[in-house]
Amino acid sequence: MPKTVLICDDEAYILESVSFVVRKEGFTVITADNGEKALAMAREHKPDLMFLDVEMPKKTGYEVSAALKADAETRHIYIIMLTARGQAADEKRGYEAQVNEYVTKPFSPRKLAKRLHEILD
């Protein structure tokens, strides 16, 4: 069964571009366009990996990550924060919310694909 990746971003073009890369690499994709949906989808589907934006409606990526990592049912999800917020304080806050990696936009689709396989294969 293919591994599942949840992509959470409120910008449609980011959802589309990351989804394209993930599907092309052979993984199952689910998406959410706000923090509450991201939390619900993660709890329902328990994806293997999650790309999570910081700035989203309803709940921030920081809030979503902290909630998922505090729950025994979802703490295994590998979370990559994919965001335009590149300041050291933003990154520090991401790691405090227990994200596994912090990647700033714009991102390289080739590097993203390589990272997917390193984590999920």
DSSP file (Angstrom, degrees, kcal/mol; ACC not computed):
  #  RESIDUE AA STRUCTURE BP1 BP2  ACC     N-H-->O    O-->H-N    N-H-->O    O-->H-N    TCO  KAPPA ALPHA  PHI   PSI    X-CA   Y-CA   Z-CA
    1    1 A M              0   0    0      0, 0.0     0, 0.0     0, 0.0     0, 0.0   0.000 360.0 360.0 360.0 131.5    0.0    0.0    0.0
    2    2 A P        -     0   0    0      0, 0.0    25,-0.1     0, 0.0     2,-0.1  -0.295 360.0-105.7 -65.9 149.0    1.5    3.4   -0.9
    3    3 A K        -     0   0    0     23,-0.1    25,-2.6     1,-0.1     2,-0.4  -0.378  34.9-125.5 -69.6 153.2    2.4    5.8    1.8
    4    4 A T  E     -a   28   0A   0     23,-0.2    44,-1.9    42,-0.2    45,-1.5  -0.864  19.5-166.0-109.9 136.9    0.1    8.8    2.4
    5    5 A V  E     -ab  29  49A   0     23,-2.9    25,-2.2    -2,-0.4     2,-0.5  -0.985   7.7-153.7-122.6 127.0    1.2   12.4    2.5
    6    6 A L  E     -ab  30  50A   0     43,-2.4    45,-2.6    -2,-0.4     2,-0.5  -0.885   9.6-162.0 -99.4 124.9   -1.1   15.2    3.8
    7    7 A I  E     -ab  31  51A   0     23,-2.7    25,-2.1    -2,-0.5     2,-0.5  -0.939   6.6-172.3-111.6 123.7   -0.4   18.6    2.3
    8    8 A C  E     +ab  32  52A   0     43,-2.7    45,-1.8    -2,-0.5     2,-0.3  -0.941  25.7 127.1-124.1 111.0   -1.8   21.6    4.2
    9    9 A D        -     0   0    0     23,-1.9    47,-0.1    -2,-0.5    23,-0.1  -0.967  50.1-141.1-158.7 145.0   -1.6   25.1    2.7
   10   10 A D  S    S+     0   0    0     45,-0.4     2,-0.6    -2,-0.3    23,-0.1   0.466  83.3  87.0 -89.4  -0.4   -4.2   27.8    2.1
   11   11 A E    >>  -     0   0    0      1,-0.1     4,-2.1     2,-0.0     3,-0.8  -0.892  69.4-151.2-103.1 118.5   -2.7   28.7   -1.2
   12   12 A A  H 3> S+     0   0    0     -2,-0.6     4,-2.7     1,-0.3     5,-0.2   0.848  93.6  55.8 -57.2 -39.4   -4.1   26.6   -4.1
   13   13 A Y  H 3> S+     0   0    0      1,-0.2     4,-2.4     2,-0.2    -1,-0.3   0.833 107.9  48.8 -67.8 -29.5   -1.0   26.8   -6.2
   14   14 A I  H <> S+     0   0    0     -3,-0.8     4,-2.7     2,-0.2     5,-0.4   0.921 111.1  50.2 -71.7 -44.6    1.2   25.4   -3.4
   15   15 A L  H  X S+     0   0    0     -4,-2.1     4,-2.2     1,-0.2    -2,-0.2   0.934 115.0  44.8 -55.9 -45.9   -1.3   22.6   -2.8
   16   16 A E  H  X S+     0   0    0     -4,-2.7     4,-2.4     2,-0.2    -2,-0.2   0.931 114.8  45.7 -65.8 -47.0   -1.3   21.8   -6.5
   17   17 A S  H  X S+     0   0    0     -4,-2.4     4,-1.7     2,-0.2    -2,-0.2   0.909 117.2  42.9 -68.7 -41.3    2.5   22.0   -7.0
   18   18 A V  H  X S+     0   0    0     -4,-2.7     4,-2.6     2,-0.2    -1,-0.2   0.907 113.9  52.7 -69.5 -40.3    3.4   19.9   -3.9
   19   19 A S  H  X S+     0   0    0     -4,-2.2     4,-2.9    -5,-0.4     5,-0.3   0.905 106.9  53.4 -59.3 -42.1    0.6   17.4   -4.7
   20   20 A F  H  X S+     0   0    0     -4,-2.4     4,-2.4     1,-0.2    -1,-0.2   0.935 111.1  45.1 -58.8 -48.2    2.0   17.0   -8.3
   21   21 A V  H  X S+     0   0    0     -4,-1.7     4,-1.5     2,-0.2    -2,-0.2   0.932 114.6  48.2 -61.7 -46.9    5.5   16.2   -6.9
   22   22 A V  H  <>S+     0   0    0     -4,-2.6     5,-2.0     1,-0.2     3,-0.2   0.922 114.3  45.1 -63.5 -45.7    4.2   13.8   -4.3
   23   23 A R  H ><5S+     0   0    0     -4,-2.9     3,-2.0     1,-0.2    -1,-0.2   0.912 109.2  56.4 -62.9 -42.8    1.9   11.9   -6.7
   24   24 A K  H 3<5S+     0   0    0     -4,-2.4    -1,-0.2    -5,-0.3    -2,-0.2   0.821 104.2  54.2 -58.8 -31.8    4.6   11.8   -9.4
   25   25 A E  T 3<5S-     0   0    0     -4,-1.5    -1,-0.3    -3,-0.2    -2,-0.2   0.440 125.0-103.1 -85.3   0.6    6.8   10.0   -6.8
   26   26 A G  T < 5S+     0   0    0     -3,-2.0     2,-0.3     1,-0.3    -3,-0.2   0.615  76.4 129.8  94.9  13.7    4.1    7.4   -6.2
   27   27 A F      < -     0   0    0     -5,-2.0    -1,-0.3   -25,-0.1     2,-0.3  -0.694  60.8-109.2-101.8 155.5    2.6    8.4   -2.9
   28   28 A T  E     -a    4   0A   0    -25,-2.6   -23,-2.9    -2,-0.3     2,-0.4  -0.622  35.8-149.2 -79.3 138.5   -1.1    9.0   -2.0
   29   29 A V  E     +a    5   0A   0     -2,-0.3     2,-0.3   -25,-0.2   -23,-0.2  -0.918  21.6 172.2-116.4 134.9   -2.1   12.6   -1.5
   30   30 A I  E     -a    6   0A   0    -25,-2.2   -23,-2.7    -2,-0.4     2,-0.3  -0.965  18.1-157.9-129.1 152.7   -4.7   14.2    0.7
   31   31 A T  E     -a    7   0A   0     -2,-0.3     2,-0.3   -25,-0.2   -23,-0.2  -0.894  15.6-171.6-133.1 159.3   -5.0   17.9    1.2
   32   32 A A  E     -a    8   0A   0    -25,-2.1   -23,-1.9    -2,-0.3     3,-0.0  -0.985  11.3-160.5-145.8 142.5   -6.3   20.5    3.6
   33   33 A D  S    S+     0   0    0     -2,-0.3     2,-0.3   -25,-0.2   -25,-0.1   0.292  75.3  34.6-111.3  10.0   -6.6   24.3    3.1
   34   34 A N  S  > S-     0   0    0     22,-0.1     4,-2.4     1,-0.1    24,-0.2  -0.978  84.5-105.8-153.5 166.5   -6.9   25.4    6.7
   35   35 A G  H  > S+     0   0    0     22,-2.5     4,-2.2    24,-0.4    23,-0.2   0.858 115.5  51.8 -63.8 -38.9   -5.6   24.4   10.1
   36   36 A E  H  > S+     0   0    0     21,-0.4     4,-2.3     2,-0.2    -1,-0.2   0.925 112.4  46.2 -65.1 -43.4   -8.8   22.9   11.4
   37   37 A K  H  > S+     0   0    0      2,-0.2     4,-3.3     1,-0.2     5,-0.3   0.905 110.1  55.1 -63.6 -40.5   -9.1   20.7    8.3
   38   38 A A  H  X S+     0   0    0     -4,-2.4     4,-2.3     1,-0.2    -2,-0.2   0.923 110.0  45.7 -58.3 -45.2   -5.5   19.7    8.5
   39   39 A L  H  X S+     0   0    0     -4,-2.2     4,-2.2     2,-0.2    -1,-0.2   0.923 115.1  46.8 -63.8 -45.8   -6.0   18.5   12.1
   40   40 A A  H  X S+     0   0    0     -4,-2.3     4,-2.3     2,-0.2    -2,-0.2   0.917 113.8  47.5 -63.9 -44.5   -9.1   16.6   11.2
   41   41 A M  H  X S+     0   0    0     -4,-3.3     4,-3.0     1,-0.2     5,-0.4   0.895 111.8  50.4 -65.7 -40.1   -7.6   15.0    8.1
   42   42 A A  H  X S+     0   0    0     -4,-2.3     4,-1.9    -5,-0.3    -1,-0.2   0.911 112.8  46.3 -64.4 -41.8   -4.4   14.0   10.1
   43   43 A R  H  < S+     0   0    0     -4,-2.2    -2,-0.2    -5,-0.2    -1,-0.2   0.876 118.3  42.4 -68.8 -36.7   -6.5   12.4   12.8
   44   44 A E  H  < S+     0   0    0     -4,-2.3    -2,-0.2    -5,-0.2    -3,-0.2   0.934 128.2  25.4 -75.0 -47.3   -8.7   10.6   10.4
   45   45 A H  H  < S-     0   0    0     -4,-3.0    -3,-0.2    -5,-0.2    -2,-0.2   0.657  83.4-148.4 -96.3 -18.7   -6.1    9.4    7.8
   46   46 A K     <  -     0   0    0     -4,-1.9   -42,-0.2    -5,-0.4    -4,-0.1   0.949  25.2-153.9  45.3  64.0   -3.0    9.2   10.0
   47   47 A P        -     0   0    0      0, 0.0   -42,-0.2     0, 0.0    31,-0.1  -0.145  19.3-128.6 -64.4 161.3   -0.6   10.1    7.1
   48   48 A D  S    S+     0   0    0    -44,-1.9    30,-1.7     1,-0.2     2,-0.3   0.809  91.8  13.7 -78.1 -31.0    3.0    9.0    7.1
   49   49 A L  E     -bc   5  78A   0    -45,-1.5   -43,-2.4    28,-0.2     2,-0.4  -0.982  66.5-159.9-146.0 151.7    4.2   12.5    6.3
   50   50 A M  E     -bc   6  79A   0     28,-2.6    30,-3.2    -2,-0.3     2,-0.5  -0.994  10.2-153.8-139.6 129.2    2.7   16.0    6.4
   51   51 A F  E     -bc   7  80A   0    -45,-2.6   -43,-2.7    -2,-0.4     2,-0.4  -0.914  27.5-171.9 -97.1 127.7    3.7   19.2    4.7
   52   52 A L  E     -bc   8  81A   0     28,-2.5    30,-1.8    -2,-0.5     2,-0.2  -0.976  16.5-147.8-132.5 123.9    2.3   22.0    6.9
   53   53 A D        -     0   0    0    -45,-1.8    30,-0.2    -2,-0.4     3,-0.1  -0.525  11.6-141.9 -82.1 155.3    2.2   25.8    6.2
   54   54 A V  S    S+     0   0    0      1,-0.2     7,-2.3    28,-0.2     2,-1.1   0.947  87.4  58.3 -78.8 -55.3    2.5   28.2    9.2
   55   55 A E  S    S+     0   0    0      5,-0.2   -45,-0.4     6,-0.1    -1,-0.2  -0.652  72.2 137.9 -87.1  98.3    0.0   30.9    8.1
   56   56 A M        -     0   0    0     -2,-1.1   -22,-0.1    -3,-0.1   -23,-0.0  -0.970  53.8 -98.7-136.5 153.6   -3.4   29.2    7.6
   57   57 A P  S    S+     0   0    0      0, 0.0   -22,-2.5     0, 0.0     2,-1.9  -0.326  99.6  11.0 -65.8 154.0   -6.9   30.2    8.5
   58   58 A K  S    S+     0   0    0    -24,-0.2     2,-0.3   -23,-0.2   -24,-0.1  -0.215 134.1  18.9  75.4 -44.6   -8.6   28.8   11.6
   59   59 A K  S    S-     0   0    0     -2,-1.9   -24,-0.4    -5,-0.0   -21,-0.1  -0.970  79.1-123.9-150.3 141.5   -5.4   27.3   13.2
   60   60 A T     >  -     0   0    0     -2,-0.3     4,-2.3     1,-0.1    -5,-0.2  -0.373  29.6-110.3 -78.1 163.7   -1.7   28.0   12.5
   61   61 A G  H  > S+     0   0    0     -7,-2.3     4,-2.7     1,-0.2     5,-0.2   0.852 120.4  57.8 -59.9 -34.3    0.7   25.3   11.5
   62   62 A Y  H  > S+     0   0    0     -8,-0.3     4,-2.4     2,-0.2    -1,-0.2   0.930 108.0  45.7 -61.3 -45.2    2.3   25.7   14.9
   63   63 A E  H  > S+     0   0    0      2,-0.2     4,-2.2     1,-0.2    -2,-0.2   0.905 113.3  49.6 -65.0 -42.2   -1.0   24.9   16.6
   64   64 A V  H  X S+     0   0    0     -4,-2.3     4,-2.5     2,-0.2     5,-0.2   0.943 112.7  46.5 -62.9 -48.4   -1.6   21.9   14.3
   65   65 A S  H  X S+     0   0    0     -4,-2.7     4,-2.8     1,-0.2     5,-0.2   0.935 112.1  49.8 -60.7 -47.8    1.8   20.5   14.9
   66   66 A A  H  X S+     0   0    0     -4,-2.4     4,-1.2    -5,-0.2    -1,-0.2   0.899 112.4  48.3 -59.3 -41.4    1.7   20.9   18.6
   67   67 A A  H  < S+     0   0    0     -4,-2.2     4,-0.5     2,-0.2    -1,-0.2   0.911 113.5  46.5 -66.3 -42.6   -1.7   19.2   18.8
   68   68 A L  H >< S+     0   0    0     -4,-2.5     3,-0.9     1,-0.2     6,-0.4   0.903 112.7  48.7 -67.2 -40.9   -0.7   16.3   16.6
   69   69 A K  H 3< S+     0   0    0     -4,-2.8    -1,-0.2    28,-0.3    -2,-0.2   0.718 107.2  56.9 -73.5 -19.8    2.6   15.7   18.5
   70   70 A A  T 3< S+     0   0    0     -4,-1.2     2,-0.5    -5,-0.2    -1,-0.2   0.580  95.2  79.8 -83.1 -10.2    0.7   15.8   21.9
   71   71 A D  S X> S-     0   0    0     -3,-0.9     4,-1.7    -4,-0.5     3,-1.3  -0.869  71.8-147.3-105.5 124.6   -1.6   13.0   20.8
   72   72 A A  T 34 S+     0   0    0     -2,-0.5     4,-0.3     1,-0.3    -1,-0.1   0.792  98.9  58.8 -59.0 -29.2   -0.3    9.4   21.0
   73   73 A E  T 34 S+     0   0    0      1,-0.2    -1,-0.3     2,-0.1    -4,-0.1   0.753 121.4  22.0 -71.6 -24.9   -2.5    8.5   17.9
   74   74 A T  T X4 S+     0   0    0     -3,-1.3     3,-1.8    -6,-0.4    -2,-0.2   0.423  89.4  99.2-124.9  -1.4   -0.8   11.1   15.7
   75   75 A R  T 3< S+     0   0    0     -4,-1.7    -3,-0.1     1,-0.3    -2,-0.1   0.726  77.1  66.6 -65.9 -18.5    2.6   11.8   17.2
   76   76 A H  T 3  S+     0   0    0     -4,-0.3    -1,-0.3    -8,-0.1     2,-0.1   0.675  73.2 112.8 -72.6 -17.7    4.3    9.4   14.7
   77   77 A I  S <  S-     0   0    0     -3,-1.8     2,-0.6    -9,-0.1   -28,-0.2  -0.364  70.3-131.1 -63.0 127.2    3.4   11.7   11.7
   78   78 A Y  E     -c   49   0A   0    -30,-1.7   -28,-2.6    -2,-0.1     2,-0.5  -0.710  27.1-158.1 -80.7 118.2    6.6   13.2   10.2
   79   79 A I  E     -c   50   0A   0     -2,-0.6    21,-2.0    19,-0.2    22,-1.8  -0.881  15.6-173.7-109.8 122.9    5.9   16.9    9.9
   80   80 A I  E     -cd  51 101A   0    -30,-3.2   -28,-2.5    -2,-0.5     2,-0.6  -0.958  19.3-144.2-110.1 115.3    7.8   19.2    7.5
   81   81 A M  E     -cd  52 102A   0     20,-2.8    22,-3.6    -2,-0.6     2,-0.6  -0.709  16.7-170.3 -79.2 119.8    6.8   22.8    7.9
   82   82 A L  E     + d   0 103A   0    -30,-1.8     2,-0.3    -2,-0.6    22,-0.2  -0.934  27.1 143.3-116.1 105.7    6.9   24.3    4.4
   83   83 A T  E     - d   0 104A   0     20,-2.3    22,-2.4    -2,-0.6   -30,-0.1  -0.939  61.8-129.6-147.8 158.5    6.6   28.1    4.8
   84   84 A A  S    S+     0   0    0     -2,-0.3     2,-1.1    20,-0.2    20,-0.1   0.578  83.9 100.8 -82.4 -11.5    7.6   31.5    3.5
   85   85 A R        +     0   0    0      1,-0.2    -2,-0.1     5,-0.1    -1,-0.0  -0.641  42.7 162.6 -80.6 101.5    8.5   32.5    7.1
   86   86 A G        +     0   0    0     -2,-1.1    -1,-0.2     4,-0.1     2,-0.1   0.295  24.9 121.3-108.3   9.4   12.2   32.1    7.1
   87   87 A Q  S  > S-     0   0    0      1,-0.1     4,-2.2     4,-0.0     3,-0.4  -0.401  71.4-118.7 -72.3 151.8   13.3   34.1   10.2
   88   88 A A  H  > S+     0   0    0      1,-0.2     4,-2.6     2,-0.2     5,-0.2   0.864 115.3  55.1 -57.5 -37.5   15.3   32.3   12.9
   89   89 A A  H  > S+     0   0    0      2,-0.2     4,-2.1     1,-0.2    -1,-0.2   0.868 107.2  49.9 -65.3 -36.2   12.5   33.0   15.4
   90   90 A D  H  > S+     0   0    0     -3,-0.4     4,-2.1     2,-0.2    -2,-0.2   0.926 112.1  47.2 -66.9 -44.6    9.9   31.4   13.1
   91   91 A E  H  X S+     0   0    0     -4,-2.2     4,-2.3     2,-0.2    -2,-0.2   0.914 111.2  51.4 -62.7 -43.5   12.1   28.3   12.7
   92   92 A K  H  X S+     0   0    0     -4,-2.6     4,-2.1     1,-0.2    -1,-0.2   0.911 109.4  50.5 -59.0 -43.5   12.6   28.1   16.4
   93   93 A R  H  X S+     0   0    0     -4,-2.1     4,-1.4     1,-0.2    -1,-0.2   0.874 107.8  54.2 -63.9 -37.4    8.9   28.3   17.0
   94   94 A G  H  <>S+     0   0    0     -4,-2.1     5,-2.0     1,-0.2     3,-0.3   0.930 109.7  45.9 -61.2 -46.1    8.4   25.5   14.5
   95   95 A Y  H ><5S+     0   0    0     -4,-2.3     3,-1.3     1,-0.2    -1,-0.2   0.834 108.0  57.0 -68.5 -30.7   10.8   23.2   16.4
   96   96 A E  H 3<5S+     0   0    0     -4,-2.1    -1,-0.2     1,-0.3    -2,-0.2   0.822 103.7  53.9 -65.7 -29.6    9.1   24.2   19.7
   97   97 A A  T 3<5S-     0   0    0     -4,-1.4   -28,-0.3    -3,-0.3    -1,-0.3   0.332 124.2-112.4 -84.9   6.9    5.8   22.9   18.1
   98   98 A Q  T < 5 +     0   0    0     -3,-1.3   -19,-0.2     1,-0.2    -3,-0.2   0.741  55.9 164.7  71.3  29.5    7.8   19.7   17.4
   99   99 A V      < -     0   0    0     -5,-2.0    -1,-0.2     1,-0.1   -19,-0.2  -0.440  36.3-139.2 -67.0 153.5    8.0   19.8   13.6
  100  100 A N  S    S+     0   0    0    -21,-2.0     2,-0.3     1,-0.3   -20,-0.2   0.827  80.4   8.9 -83.7 -33.6   10.5   17.3   12.3
  101  101 A E  E     -d   80   0A   0    -22,-1.8   -20,-2.8    -7,-0.1     2,-0.5  -0.978  61.0-147.1-145.5 156.4   11.9   19.7    9.6
  102  102 A Y  E     +d   81   0A   0     -2,-0.3     2,-0.4   -22,-0.2   -20,-0.2  -0.975  20.9 177.4-128.9 115.4   11.5   23.3    8.6
  103  103 A V  E     -d   82   0A   0    -22,-3.6   -20,-2.3    -2,-0.5     2,-0.3  -0.965  17.9-141.1-123.1 133.0   11.8   24.2    4.9
  104  104 A T  E     -d   83   0A   0     -2,-0.4   -20,-0.2   -22,-0.2   -18,-0.1  -0.688  31.3 -85.2 -95.7 147.9   11.3   27.7    3.5
  105  105 A K  S    S+     0   0    0    -22,-2.4     2,-0.1    -2,-0.3   -19,-0.0  -0.615 101.2  58.8 -83.0 149.7    9.5   28.6    0.2
  106  106 A P  S    S-     0   0    0      0, 0.0     2,-0.3     0, 0.0    -2,-0.1   0.587  81.0-172.6 -72.3 154.0   10.3   28.7   -2.6
  107  107 A F        -     0   0    0     -2,-0.1    -2,-0.1    -4,-0.1     3,-0.1  -0.776  27.1-114.0-115.2 158.8   11.3   25.0   -2.6
  108  108 A S     >  -     0   0    0     -2,-0.3     4,-2.6     1,-0.2     5,-0.2  -0.830  15.9-151.6 -91.4 118.4   13.0   22.8   -5.1
  109  109 A P  H  > S+     0   0    0      0, 0.0     4,-2.5     0, 0.0     5,-0.2   0.872  98.3  53.6 -56.7 -36.5   10.7   20.1   -6.5
  110  110 A R  H  > S+     0   0    0      2,-0.2     4,-2.2     1,-0.2     5,-0.1   0.923 110.9  44.6 -64.5 -44.5   13.7   17.9   -7.1
  111  111 A K  H  > S+     0   0    0      2,-0.2     4,-2.6     1,-0.2    -1,-0.2   0.875 112.2  53.3 -67.2 -36.9   14.9   18.2   -3.5
  112  112 A L  H  X S+     0   0    0     -4,-2.6     4,-2.3     2,-0.2    -2,-0.2   0.932 109.8  47.5 -62.2 -46.2   11.4   17.7   -2.2
  113  113 A A  H  X S+     0   0    0     -4,-2.5     4,-1.8     1,-0.2    -2,-0.2   0.914 112.4  49.4 -61.2 -44.2   11.1   14.5   -4.2
  114  114 A K  H  X S+     0   0    0     -4,-2.2     4,-2.0     1,-0.2    -1,-0.2   0.914 111.0  49.6 -61.4 -43.8   14.4   13.3   -2.9
  115  115 A R  H  X S+     0   0    0     -4,-2.6     4,-2.2     1,-0.2     5,-0.2   0.885 105.6  57.4 -64.8 -39.7   13.5   14.1    0.7
  116  116 A L  H  X S+     0   0    0     -4,-2.3     4,-2.9     1,-0.2     5,-0.3   0.933 110.2  44.0 -54.9 -47.9   10.1   12.2    0.3
  117  117 A H  H  X S+     0   0    0     -4,-1.8     4,-1.9     1,-0.2    -1,-0.2   0.867 109.9  55.3 -69.1 -36.1   12.0    9.0   -0.6
  118  118 A E  H  < S+     0   0    0     -4,-2.0    -1,-0.2     1,-0.2    -2,-0.2   0.888 118.5  34.7 -62.3 -37.7   14.6    9.5    2.1
  119  119 A I  H  < S+     0   0    0     -4,-2.2    -2,-0.2    -5,-0.1    -1,-0.2   0.891 127.6  32.8 -83.9 -42.0   11.8    9.7    4.7
  120  120 A L  H  <        0   0    0     -4,-2.9    -3,-0.2    -5,-0.2    -2,-0.2   0.657 360.0 360.0 -98.8 -17.3    9.2    7.3    3.3
  121  121 A D     <        0   0    0     -4,-1.9    -1,-0.2    -5,-0.3    -3,-0.1   0.504 360.0 360.0 -81.5 360.0   11.1    4.5    1.5
